[in-house]
Amino acid sequence: MKEKIIHGTMQRIRVYAWEFPVRLTHWCNALSILALSITGYYIGYPFIHAYSSKQYVMGWMRFLHFVVAYIFLMGVIIRIYWAFMGNKFASWRECFPTSPEKKKEFMDALKFYIFLRKEPPYTIGHTALASFTYFLLFLTFLFEIISGFALYSVNHSGLIWTLLGGWLRGIMELPTIRLYHHLIMYLILSFVPLHLYTTWYMDPHEKNGLASSVFSGYKFVPERDLER
């Protein structure tokens, strides 16, 4: 969807880049990670203690962790589905910088972030570097889901639990699964400030509504850049 808009003396094209499923899963995953990290940290290192038999602190934390885990699972499944069914900006093909153009875009974006290049590479969607980074991030999501259900399957039997993660117990010992599940939580959390910083850093350079596009889905691209 494109629509011409006059912004000052420059004509811009209003491009519908991020479709609703992309924005929905973005915020669904973001909030799920926050909730899962808090409850997961508590499960591993309880920082609130019950002083009465009527207090069910650990029980509620585990319940919330399990409920949000299902929400997180559905968010990841929907986003993977939309990588095949969505527009070109959401496509799985954007994750792999295999063409010469994408390789150049990858390096130009990297140079921009380490201050060796003044301007970011032109793109409407994610840069090749960002797309590949999000692909790696989703691999960590998948491991957290699988390892989490592997731990959950200890007290549950059946084909569904085996498929969701129980099979991992045949490869790793439970303490190892629990350790990796916990460590990758910190890896994902360390990505959050980096993600916020790059958004803040890119927004004034691109000047196309990058920050607001995660809410509206629209970017505002100068017509001359769109022709490029």
C-alpha positions as CSV (number, residue, x, y, z in Angstrom):
1,M,0.0,0.0,0.0
2,K,1.5,3.3,-1.1
3,E,0.2,6.9,-0.7
4,K,1.9,10.1,-1.6
5,I,2.3,12.7,1.2
6,I,3.8,16.2,1.0
7,H,6.2,16.7,4.0
8,G,7.6,20.2,3.9
9,T,9.2,20.6,0.5
10,M,9.8,16.9,0.0
11,Q,7.3,14.4,-1.3
12,R,7.2,11.1,0.5
13,I,5.5,7.8,-0.1
14,R,3.5,6.3,2.7
15,V,4.5,2.6,2.6
16,Y,2.7,-0.1,4.6
17,A,5.8,-2.1,5.6
18,W,4.8,-3.9,8.8
19,E,1.6,-5.8,8.6
20,F,-0.6,-6.4,11.6
21,P,0.7,-10.0,12.4
22,V,4.2,-8.7,12.4
23,R,3.4,-5.9,14.9
24,L,1.2,-8.1,17.0
25,T,3.9,-10.8,17.4
26,H,6.5,-8.1,18.0
27,W,4.7,-6.8,21.1
28,C,3.4,-10.2,22.1
29,N,7.0,-11.6,22.2
30,A,8.4,-8.5,23.9
31,L,5.9,-8.6,26.7
32,S,6.1,-12.4,27.0
33,I,9.9,-12.2,27.3
34,L,9.6,-9.6,30.1
35,A,7.0,-11.7,32.0
36,L,8.9,-15.0,31.4
37,S,12.2,-13.5,32.6
38,I,10.8,-12.2,35.8
39,T,8.9,-15.3,36.7
40,G,11.7,-17.6,35.4
41,Y,14.3,-15.8,37.5
42,Y,12.0,-16.1,40.5
43,I,11.6,-19.9,39.9
44,G,15.4,-20.3,39.8
45,Y,16.2,-17.8,42.6
46,P,13.1,-17.0,44.8
47,F,13.3,-13.4,46.0
48,I,9.9,-13.3,47.7
49,H,9.3,-15.7,50.5
50,A,6.0,-17.0,51.8
51,Y,5.4,-16.6,55.5
52,S,2.0,-18.4,55.6
53,S,0.6,-21.6,54.2
54,K,-2.1,-19.4,52.5
55,Q,0.6,-17.7,50.5
56,Y,1.1,-19.4,47.1
57,V,3.9,-17.3,45.7
58,M,5.9,-20.0,43.9
59,G,2.7,-21.6,42.7
60,W,1.5,-18.3,41.1
61,M,4.9,-17.6,39.6
62,R,5.0,-21.1,38.0
63,F,1.4,-20.7,36.8
64,L,2.2,-17.3,35.2
65,H,5.3,-18.7,33.6
66,F,3.5,-21.6,32.0
67,V,0.6,-19.5,30.8
68,V,2.9,-16.8,29.2
69,A,5.0,-19.6,27.8
70,Y,2.0,-20.7,25.7
71,I,1.4,-17.1,24.6
72,F,5.1,-16.9,23.6
73,L,4.9,-20.2,21.7
74,M,1.9,-18.9,19.7
75,G,3.6,-15.6,19.0
76,V,6.6,-17.4,17.6
77,I,4.5,-19.8,15.5
78,I,2.4,-16.9,14.0
79,R,5.6,-15.0,13.1
80,I,7.2,-18.0,11.5
81,Y,3.9,-18.6,9.5
82,W,3.9,-15.0,8.5
83,A,7.4,-15.2,7.2
84,F,6.0,-17.4,4.5
85,M,2.6,-15.7,4.0
86,G,3.3,-12.1,4.6
87,N,4.7,-9.3,2.4
88,K,8.3,-9.0,1.2
89,F,9.3,-7.1,4.3
90,A,8.3,-10.0,6.6
91,S,9.6,-12.7,4.3
92,W,12.1,-15.4,5.6
93,R,14.2,-14.6,2.5
94,E,15.2,-11.3,4.1
95,C,17.0,-13.2,6.8
96,F,19.8,-14.5,4.6
97,P,22.2,-12.0,3.0
98,T,23.2,-14.3,0.1
99,S,22.9,-12.0,-2.9
100,P,25.7,-9.5,-3.7
101,E,23.3,-6.6,-3.0
102,K,22.4,-8.0,0.4
103,K,26.0,-8.7,1.3
104,K,26.9,-5.1,0.5
105,E,23.9,-3.9,2.5
106,F,25.0,-6.1,5.4
107,M,28.5,-4.6,5.4
108,D,27.3,-1.1,5.0
109,A,24.9,-1.4,7.9
110,L,27.7,-2.9,10.0
111,K,30.0,0.0,9.1
112,F,27.3,2.4,10.0
113,Y,26.8,0.9,13.5
114,I,30.5,1.0,14.2
115,F,30.8,4.6,13.0
116,L,32.8,3.8,9.8
117,R,30.0,5.1,7.6
118,K,28.0,8.3,8.0
119,E,24.7,7.2,6.4
120,P,22.8,3.9,6.8
121,P,22.1,1.8,3.8
122,Y,18.8,2.5,2.1
123,T,16.0,0.1,2.9
124,I,12.3,0.2,3.6
125,G,12.2,-2.9,5.7
126,H,15.0,-4.2,7.9
127,T,18.6,-4.0,6.7
128,A,20.3,-7.3,5.9
129,L,22.3,-7.0,9.2
130,A,19.1,-6.5,11.2
131,S,17.2,-9.3,9.4
132,F,20.1,-11.8,10.0
133,T,20.3,-10.7,13.7
134,Y,16.6,-11.3,14.2
135,F,16.9,-14.7,12.6
136,L,19.6,-15.6,15.2
137,L,17.3,-14.1,17.9
138,F,14.5,-16.4,16.8
139,L,16.8,-19.4,17.1
140,T,17.3,-18.5,20.8
141,F,13.5,-18.2,21.1
142,L,13.1,-21.7,19.7
143,F,15.7,-23.1,22.1
144,E,14.0,-21.4,25.0
145,I,10.6,-22.9,24.0
146,I,12.0,-26.4,23.4
147,S,14.1,-26.4,26.6
148,G,11.2,-25.0,28.6
149,F,8.9,-27.7,27.5
150,A,11.6,-30.3,28.0
151,L,11.6,-29.3,31.7
152,Y,7.8,-29.2,31.8
153,S,7.6,-32.7,30.3
154,V,9.2,-34.2,33.4
155,N,5.8,-34.2,35.1
156,H,3.7,-34.7,31.9
157,S,3.6,-37.6,29.5
158,G,2.2,-37.9,26.0
159,L,3.1,-37.3,22.4
160,I,2.5,-33.6,22.5
161,W,5.0,-33.0,25.3
162,T,7.6,-35.2,23.6
163,L,7.2,-33.2,20.4
164,L,7.3,-29.8,22.1
165,G,10.5,-30.5,23.9
166,G,10.6,-33.8,25.8
167,W,12.9,-35.3,23.1
168,L,15.6,-33.0,24.3
169,R,15.9,-35.0,27.5
170,G,17.3,-37.8,25.4
171,I,20.2,-35.5,24.3
172,M,20.9,-33.5,27.5
173,E,20.7,-34.0,31.2
174,L,18.0,-32.0,33.0
175,P,20.5,-29.8,34.9
176,T,22.2,-29.0,31.6
177,I,18.9,-28.1,30.0
178,R,18.0,-25.9,33.0
179,L,21.3,-24.2,32.9
180,Y,21.1,-23.4,29.2
181,H,17.5,-22.3,29.5
182,H,18.5,-19.9,32.2
183,L,21.7,-18.6,30.5
184,I,19.9,-17.9,27.2
185,M,17.4,-15.8,29.1
186,Y,20.3,-13.4,29.9
187,L,21.4,-13.5,26.3
188,I,17.9,-12.5,25.1
189,L,17.7,-9.8,27.8
190,S,21.1,-8.4,26.7
191,F,19.7,-7.9,23.2
192,V,16.9,-5.6,24.5
193,P,19.1,-2.5,25.2
194,L,20.9,-3.1,21.9
195,H,17.6,-3.2,20.1
196,L,16.4,0.0,21.7
197,Y,19.7,1.7,21.0
198,T,19.8,0.8,17.3
199,T,16.2,2.0,16.9
200,W,17.0,5.3,18.7
201,Y,20.1,5.7,16.6
202,M,18.6,4.8,13.2
203,D,15.4,6.8,13.6
204,P,16.8,10.3,13.1
205,H,19.2,9.1,10.4
206,E,16.6,7.3,8.3
207,K,13.9,10.0,9.0
208,N,11.1,7.6,7.7
209,G,9.1,7.0,10.9
210,L,11.1,3.9,12.0
211,A,10.1,4.1,15.7
212,S,6.4,4.8,15.0
213,S,6.2,2.1,12.3
214,V,6.1,-0.6,15.0
215,F,2.8,0.8,16.1
216,S,1.2,2.0,12.8
217,G,3.0,-0.3,10.3
218,Y,3.7,2.7,8.0
219,K,7.0,4.2,6.9
220,F,7.4,7.5,5.0
221,V,9.9,7.1,2.3
222,P,11.2,10.0,0.1
223,E,10.1,9.4,-3.5
224,R,13.6,9.6,-4.8
225,D,14.7,6.9,-2.4
226,L,11.8,4.7,-3.4
227,E,12.8,4.9,-7.0
228,R,16.3,3.7,-6.0
